[in-house]
Amino acid sequence: MGGSVSCCISPGESPKVHRREVELEECPITTTEDVSEDTGTYLQHISDRELPDELAQEANPSDHPRASTLFLNKSQTDVREKRKSNYLNHMSPGLLTKKYSSCSTIFLDDSTVSQPNLKSTIKCVALAIYYHIKNRDSNRSLDIFDEKKHPLTREKVPDDYSVVDPEHKLIYRFIRTLFSSAQLTAECAIVTLVYLERLLTYAEMDICPCNWKRIVLGAILLASKVWDDQAVWNVDYCQILKDITVEDMNEMERHFLELLQFNINVPASVYAKYYFDLRSLADDNNLGFPLEPLSNKRAQKLEAISRLCEDKYKDLSKAAMRRSISADNLVGIKNSQAVLS
């Protein structure tokens, strides 16, 4: 049977055993004897290197839409403690200040999955990074991201730089400065968080006080180039962070890409999952998006945004259809040439 696994089963055996035999026969085991010497070095097919769906979803939440995001899982411990404390102290923070819609007034925020609110999104991303650092499992890191070995400023790095966890406000100010100076969009902030969690998963490392600034900077650098039409160059970030060199930026970007295994694709389903999980994180921490009453002007604006998105998706579907037709024509031409030859 070659490299496949098989066994002899009598007709009277259990049907479960028979099904097990069929499953094993459908999964042949490749050995070194099956590889011809003429083929040279044996290269495993990409499908053979992929994990099963269940394992892949559990291991790579930044790749699969059904896997729970890391930052939301890490925040649940603090959220449960806050709820328990509020319950014991008979407190309900946020409920009195939260606005609710009525028959005469509808309260909506101006944040949508296609056009998120910039300030609120950056606050949520900073909070997600804060929980990553606070509830990290260990302090696994790499030298390329160590701030003492690769400082961002000429100021002396404190001796306790690797021990003291940064506050949420400090992380927010750092990200806000980069986004404001580089004029980046809210969508770029969400993609930044996707790349950050993908790095932690692929490289099996942790974001901690000694490396969070450089990891966030590398994720923003990559996200701005992939997402924005007019990308910010590495030298532009050197104008924002005066003491960092272009060579250091280039080296960090190269290492970041290698650790991501050059996987910079962000499916729409994964992007949407991160957006809604960030909104859930905001609700759990009383960091809600600003609500305003729905006026005629805002209603017209929302309708225009909706119509713009519909036209955009129609154009994308038409382009995909044209590519499919072109591919079919190419296959037909090749088949015709094969028949004529």
C-alpha positions as CSV (number, residue, x, y, z in Angstrom):
1,M,0.0,0.0,0.0
2,G,3.0,2.3,-0.3
3,G,3.2,4.8,2.5
4,S,-0.4,4.4,3.6
5,V,-1.6,2.7,6.8
6,S,-4.0,-0.2,6.3
7,C,-5.1,-3.3,8.1
8,C,-7.1,-6.4,7.4
9,I,-10.6,-6.4,8.9
10,S,-13.1,-9.2,8.8
11,P,-16.7,-8.6,7.7
12,G,-17.9,-9.2,11.2
13,E,-15.9,-6.4,12.7
14,S,-17.5,-3.2,14.1
15,P,-18.4,-0.6,11.5
16,K,-16.6,2.0,13.7
17,V,-13.4,0.2,13.1
18,H,-14.1,0.1,9.4
19,R,-14.6,3.9,9.3
20,R,-11.4,4.4,11.2
21,E,-9.6,2.3,8.5
22,V,-11.1,4.5,5.7
23,E,-9.9,7.7,7.5
24,L,-6.4,6.3,7.9
25,E,-6.3,5.3,4.2
26,E,-7.3,8.8,3.2
27,C,-4.3,10.3,5.1
28,P,-1.2,8.6,3.7
29,I,2.0,8.9,5.7
30,T,4.9,10.2,3.6
31,T,8.3,8.6,4.4
32,T,11.7,9.3,3.1
33,E,11.5,6.2,0.9
34,D,8.6,7.7,-1.0
35,V,10.7,10.7,-2.1
36,S,12.6,10.1,-5.3
37,E,16.3,10.9,-5.3
38,D,15.8,12.8,-8.6
39,T,13.6,15.4,-7.0
40,G,16.3,16.7,-4.8
41,T,15.4,18.3,-1.5
42,Y,11.9,17.4,-0.4
43,L,9.7,20.5,0.0
44,Q,6.5,20.1,2.0
45,H,3.3,21.4,0.4
46,I,1.8,24.5,2.0
47,S,-1.4,22.6,2.8
48,D,0.6,20.0,4.7
49,R,2.1,22.7,6.9
50,E,-1.3,24.2,7.8
51,L,-2.9,23.3,11.1
52,P,-6.4,21.9,11.3
53,D,-9.2,24.5,11.5
54,E,-9.8,24.0,15.2
55,L,-6.1,24.3,16.1
56,A,-5.5,27.2,13.7
57,Q,-8.4,29.2,15.0
58,E,-7.3,28.7,18.6
59,A,-3.6,29.6,17.8
60,N,-4.0,32.5,15.4
61,P,-6.9,34.8,16.3
62,S,-5.5,37.5,14.0
63,D,-6.0,35.1,11.0
64,H,-9.4,33.5,11.7
65,P,-12.6,35.5,12.3
66,R,-14.2,32.9,14.6
67,A,-11.3,32.9,17.1
68,S,-11.5,35.2,20.1
69,T,-9.2,38.2,20.2
70,L,-6.3,38.0,22.7
71,F,-6.9,41.4,24.2
72,L,-10.6,40.7,25.0
73,N,-9.6,37.5,26.8
74,K,-6.9,39.3,28.8
75,S,-9.3,42.0,29.8
76,Q,-12.0,39.7,31.2
77,T,-10.2,39.1,34.5
78,D,-10.2,42.9,35.3
79,V,-13.7,43.3,34.0
80,R,-15.0,40.5,36.3
81,E,-13.2,42.1,39.3
82,K,-14.7,45.5,38.6
83,R,-18.2,44.1,38.3
84,K,-17.8,42.1,41.5
85,S,-16.5,45.2,43.3
86,N,-19.3,47.3,42.0
87,Y,-21.8,44.7,43.1
88,L,-20.4,44.5,46.6
89,N,-20.3,48.2,47.0
90,H,-23.7,48.7,45.4
91,M,-22.2,50.9,42.7
92,S,-23.3,51.3,39.1
93,P,-20.8,53.6,37.4
94,G,-21.6,54.9,34.0
95,L,-25.3,54.0,34.1
96,L,-26.4,57.5,35.1
97,T,-24.3,59.3,32.5
98,K,-25.1,56.9,29.6
99,K,-27.6,58.2,27.1
100,Y,-30.5,56.1,26.0
101,S,-32.8,56.5,23.0
102,S,-36.5,57.4,23.4
103,C,-39.5,57.7,21.1
104,S,-38.6,61.3,20.3
105,T,-34.8,61.2,20.3
106,I,-32.4,58.6,18.9
107,F,-28.8,58.7,20.2
108,L,-26.1,57.4,17.8
109,D,-22.3,57.6,17.6
110,D,-20.6,58.5,14.4
111,S,-18.4,55.4,14.4
112,T,-19.0,52.6,11.9
113,V,-17.0,49.6,10.9
114,S,-16.1,51.3,7.6
115,Q,-15.4,54.7,9.2
116,P,-14.5,54.4,12.9
117,N,-14.2,57.3,15.2
118,L,-10.5,58.1,15.3
119,K,-10.1,59.3,18.9
120,S,-12.3,56.6,20.4
121,T,-10.6,53.9,18.3
122,I,-7.1,55.0,19.5
123,K,-8.3,55.0,23.1
124,C,-9.6,51.4,22.7
125,V,-6.4,50.2,21.0
126,A,-4.3,51.7,23.7
127,L,-6.5,50.0,26.3
128,A,-6.2,46.7,24.6
129,I,-2.4,47.1,24.6
130,Y,-2.6,48.1,28.3
131,Y,-4.3,44.8,29.1
132,H,-1.8,42.9,27.0
133,I,1.0,44.3,29.2
134,K,-0.7,44.1,32.5
135,N,-2.0,40.5,32.1
136,R,1.0,39.1,30.2
137,D,2.0,35.5,30.9
138,S,5.7,36.1,31.0
139,N,8.4,38.5,29.7
140,R,9.5,36.8,26.5
141,S,11.1,39.4,24.2
142,L,13.6,39.9,21.4
143,D,16.6,42.3,21.4
144,I,15.4,44.2,18.3
145,F,12.4,45.4,20.4
146,D,14.3,46.1,23.6
147,E,14.1,49.8,24.3
148,K,17.4,49.9,26.2
149,K,19.3,48.2,23.4
150,H,17.5,50.3,20.7
151,P,16.4,53.5,22.5
152,L,13.9,55.8,20.8
153,T,15.2,58.9,22.5
154,R,18.6,60.1,23.7
155,E,17.3,60.4,27.3
156,K,18.6,57.8,29.7
157,V,16.4,54.8,30.0
158,P,15.3,54.3,33.6
159,D,16.7,51.3,35.5
160,D,13.2,50.0,36.2
161,Y,12.1,50.4,32.5
162,S,11.4,46.6,32.3
163,V,9.5,46.4,35.6
164,V,7.0,49.2,35.8
165,D,3.9,48.7,33.6
166,P,2.9,51.8,31.6
167,E,-0.5,53.4,32.3
168,H,-3.3,53.6,29.8
169,K,-2.8,57.3,29.4
170,L,0.9,56.9,28.5
171,I,0.2,54.3,25.8
172,Y,-2.7,56.5,24.4
173,R,-0.4,59.6,24.2
174,F,2.3,57.7,22.4
175,I,-0.1,56.3,19.8
176,R,-2.0,59.6,19.5
177,T,1.3,61.5,18.8
178,L,2.2,59.1,16.0
179,F,-1.3,59.1,14.4
180,S,-1.7,62.8,14.7
181,S,1.8,63.6,13.2
182,A,1.5,61.0,10.4
183,Q,-2.2,61.8,9.8
184,L,-3.2,58.2,10.0
185,T,-6.7,56.9,9.9
186,A,-8.8,55.0,12.5
187,E,-8.8,51.9,10.3
188,C,-5.0,51.9,10.5
189,A,-5.2,51.7,14.3
190,I,-7.4,48.5,14.1
191,V,-4.9,46.9,11.6
192,T,-2.1,47.9,14.0
193,L,-3.7,45.8,16.7
194,V,-4.2,42.9,14.3
195,Y,-0.5,42.9,13.4
196,L,0.5,43.3,17.1
197,E,-1.4,40.2,18.1
198,R,-0.2,38.3,15.1
199,L,3.4,39.1,16.1
200,L,2.8,37.9,19.6
201,T,1.3,34.6,18.3
202,Y,3.7,33.9,15.5
203,A,6.9,34.9,17.4
204,E,5.6,33.4,20.7
205,M,6.6,36.5,22.7
206,D,5.0,38.9,25.1
207,I,4.5,42.7,25.0
208,C,6.0,44.0,28.2
209,P,7.3,47.3,29.6
210,C,10.7,46.9,27.9
211,N,9.5,46.4,24.4
212,W,5.9,47.9,24.0
213,K,7.0,51.1,22.4
214,R,9.0,49.5,19.6
215,I,6.4,46.8,19.0
216,V,3.7,49.4,18.7
217,L,5.9,51.5,16.5
218,G,6.7,48.6,14.2
219,A,3.0,47.6,13.9
220,I,2.0,51.2,13.1
221,L,4.8,51.5,10.5
222,L,3.6,48.3,8.8
223,A,-0.1,49.0,9.0
224,S,0.3,52.5,7.6
225,K,2.1,51.1,4.5
226,V,-0.3,48.3,3.9
227,W,-3.6,50.1,4.6
228,D,-3.2,53.8,3.6
229,D,-3.0,54.7,0.0
230,Q,-0.3,57.3,0.7
231,A,2.0,55.5,3.0
232,V,4.3,57.3,5.5
233,W,8.0,56.6,4.8
234,N,10.4,55.5,7.5
235,V,12.2,58.8,7.3
236,D,9.0,60.6,8.1
237,Y,8.8,58.7,11.4
238,C,12.3,59.9,12.1
239,Q,11.0,63.5,11.9
240,I,8.4,62.6,14.6
241,L,10.8,60.6,16.8
242,K,13.8,62.9,16.5
243,D,16.5,60.6,17.9
244,I,15.7,57.4,16.0
245,T,17.7,56.6,12.8
246,V,16.4,55.4,9.4
247,E,18.7,52.4,9.6
248,D,17.1,51.4,13.0
249,M,13.6,51.8,11.5
250,N,14.5,49.7,8.5
251,E,16.0,46.9,10.6
252,M,13.0,46.8,12.9
253,E,10.6,46.7,9.9
254,R,12.5,43.8,8.4
255,H,12.5,41.8,11.6
256,F,8.8,42.5,12.1
257,L,8.0,41.2,8.6
258,E,10.1,38.1,9.1
259,L,8.4,37.3,12.4
260,L,5.0,37.7,10.7
261,Q,6.3,35.3,8.1
262,F,5.4,38.1,5.6
263,N,1.7,37.5,6.3
264,I,0.3,41.0,6.1
265,N,-3.1,40.0,4.8
266,V,-6.1,41.2,7.0
267,P,-9.4,39.7,5.8
268,A,-12.5,41.8,6.1
269,S,-14.0,39.4,8.6
270,V,-11.0,39.6,10.9
271,Y,-11.0,43.4,10.7
272,A,-14.7,43.5,11.6
273,K,-14.2,41.1,14.5
274,Y,-11.5,43.4,15.9
275,Y,-13.6,46.5,15.5
276,F,-16.6,45.0,17.3
277,D,-14.4,43.5,20.0
278,L,-12.9,46.9,20.6
279,R,-16.4,48.3,21.0
280,S,-17.1,45.5,23.6
281,L,-13.9,46.4,25.4
282,A,-15.0,50.1,25.5
283,D,-18.4,49.1,26.9
284,D,-16.9,46.9,29.6
285,N,-14.6,49.7,30.7
286,N,-17.1,52.5,30.5
287,L,-15.2,54.0,27.6
288,G,-18.2,54.3,25.3
289,F,-18.1,56.1,22.0
290,P,-19.6,59.6,22.1
291,L,-23.3,59.6,21.5
292,E,-25.2,62.5,19.8
293,P,-28.8,62.9,19.0
294,L,-29.7,61.9,15.4
295,S,-30.5,65.1,13.5
296,N,-31.6,65.5,9.9
297,K,-28.0,66.4,8.9
298,R,-26.5,63.4,10.6
299,A,-29.1,61.1,9.1
300,Q,-28.3,62.4,5.6
301,K,-24.6,61.9,6.4
302,L,-25.1,58.3,7.5
303,E,-27.2,57.6,4.4
304,A,-24.5,59.0,2.2
305,I,-21.9,56.9,3.9
306,S,-24.0,53.8,3.4
307,R,-24.6,54.5,-0.2
308,L,-20.9,55.1,-0.8
309,C,-20.0,51.7,0.8
310,E,-22.7,50.0,-1.3
311,D,-21.2,51.5,-4.5
312,K,-17.7,50.5,-3.4
313,Y,-18.7,46.9,-2.8
314,K,-20.5,46.8,-6.1
315,D,-17.3,48.0,-7.9
316,L,-15.3,45.4,-6.1
317,S,-17.7,42.6,-7.0
318,K,-17.7,43.7,-10.7
319,A,-13.9,43.8,-10.7
320,A,-13.8,40.3,-9.2
321,M,-16.3,39.1,-11.8
322,R,-14.1,40.5,-14.6
323,R,-11.0,38.8,-13.2
324,S,-13.0,35.5,-13.1
325,I,-14.2,35.9,-16.7
326,S,-10.6,36.7,-17.8
327,A,-9.3,33.6,-16.1
328,D,-12.0,31.4,-17.7
329,N,-11.1,32.8,-21.1
330,L,-7.4,32.1,-20.5
331,V,-8.2,28.5,-19.6
332,G,-10.3,28.2,-22.8
333,I,-7.5,29.6,-24.9
334,K,-5.0,27.2,-23.4
335,N,-7.3,24.2,-24.0
336,S,-7.9,25.2,-27.6
337,Q,-4.1,25.5,-28.2
338,A,-3.6,22.0,-26.7
339,V,-6.3,20.5,-29.0
340,L,-4.7,22.2,-32.1
341,S,-1.2,21.0,-31.2
